[in-house]
Amino acid sequence: MTDPASMMVASALSDGWNAYNTALEAEPLLVKSLTASVILGSADVVGQVIQNGKKEDEENEFDVLRSLRFAFFGLVLQAPWNHFYYLLLDGALPPTPDNPLSQTTIVKVIIDQFVQAPVFTVLIFFFLGLLEGKNIEAVQMQLKDDYKDTMLANWKLFIPATVVNLAFCPPLFRVLFLNVVFFFWSIYLSLVINKEEA
């Protein structure tokens, strides 16, 4: 016999997912942007918890503005960029649902990770750095110090994730899948970009 509380939770989750899908179909950019904002803001919160856990003799202050910067980044850059990027990519190289691991998918992964990702990573550093109040020279210095390691870490996570995303996720859900992966990536970015605070 099924527990009534479990049935209520399952029903609420199902209703929530259905409402999300309805909203996503009606207003894809808005829903993707709001979702990214919540996910990336939450990722920075987790990043700060990790960072503050490494501090021993200092007060562990939570920087609300820092988390809001990551949420703003998700809202106005990450989700819109990827929404339009996937539309462009799928328009140029349509998905191959009958053969998910086709040559088309491999080409799309190569474009994604070796053209789009390096450019977007630079944008991330500049966007978040300038929002934080760093000048252009400071952001350029941080890129000089951290870009190579960041890209290597990016490829370890995002090459396999991009294969899964492009091969198996329906186009409508690609940004959502990316946002879930980006949750963990944003924790990493939060720690790298703010490492001088550690």
NORWOBEL-V599148 format. One record per run of one state. SS is the DSSP state (helix for helix, strand for strand, loop for the rest). FROM is the first residue (numbers start at 1). LEN is the number of residues. Records with the same first field share a line. If there is no record, write none. Layout:
# NORWOBEL-V599148
SS: FROM-LEN  FROM-LEN
This chain:
# NORWOBEL-V599148
loop: 1-3  27-1  55-9  93-10  133-3  169-2  194-1  198-1
helix: 4-23  28-27  64-29  103-30  136-33  171-23  195-3
